[in-house]
Amino acid sequence: MPNWLVVVNHKAGRSAADPRRVADALEDAGVEFDLVAPQTRDETTALLVEQAKSGRTHFGLVGGDGTVNLAANALVPMALDPKPIIGVLPAGTGCDLLRTFGLPQDIVGAAHHLATESTYDIDVATLEGAWGTRYFVNVAQAGVGAAAAVTAPLMSRRLGAIRYPIAFGVRLPRFPKAAVRIVTERRTYESSALAVIVANAQFFAGGWNVAPKATLVDGVVDLQVINTTKRRAPALVPKVIRGTHLADRAVRRFSAAEFSIETDPSWPVEADGDYVGNTPLRGRVVPAALRLKI
């Protein structure tokens, strides 16, 4: 049985994850583990890199999509062989990666999955810009959705997953539409827009079914250009939550393994809920970069 390095993100979710509760769940599931609770992102990154260099292959992540993103940015650039295995013990405000696979949204249920042998090779995508290279696993955005992701963390953690829709409503009225140019390996697309979504997985924002046709195993991302008026944008949100927005005339969808996004004016960009910088950007898919414990 493998020995898992279980990393607790004590800042995930509405309140700090309790390491003792995590340990109890793992012990009850019969999982062998070493549990650590780093205090900062840099400390977490350094620990993951150090453990991977020493031969550790199994990493349990106590947190949400941001914690998975942190681990991906630490581990994927190392091009490890064998590929690292990550398991997610959900404690964040949004564990949307697990929703794509129908995995448990509670620590006890997820701990039992760490005791099984099943894994799934999943794609990871990159964003390259003035910030350098940033990997993401779930969903990235440019535009008003990214602006909302910048604002949401400034709100009270007690609001949980509703921070994002509140932030969206706050940022929308004054957010500038842009002339957008997207170039992929197969096409060039130009239009005005309020947002561009780049989805590697299906859900974001605490259960919004933003990319119902996306999958993490096909070597491409799901690109969506949202071109609607600000007055009509709030009416599109319920469709995005249900995953029925792709039929709306305001949405243009295509897929790509490589892409670039330019906007005028420049827009903020977020990846897995974290602000990374501003457009322009380039991106590509790294196929089967990680193994997810399912």
Beta strands, then each sheet from edge to edge (+ up, - down):
strand 1: 3-8
strand 2: 32-36
strand 3: 58-63
strand 4: 85-90
strand 5: 119-129
strand 6: 132-136
strand 7: 139-143
strand 8: 178-184
strand 9: 188-193
strand 10: 195-199
strand 11: 221-226
strand 12: 251-256
strand 13: 258-264
strand 14: 268-271
strand 15: 274-278
strand 16: 281-293
sheet 1: 2+ 1+ 3+ 4+ 16+ 5- 6+
sheet 2: 2+ 1+ 3+ 4+ 16+ 13- 8+ 9-
sheet 3: 12+ 11- 10+ 7- 14+ 15-
end
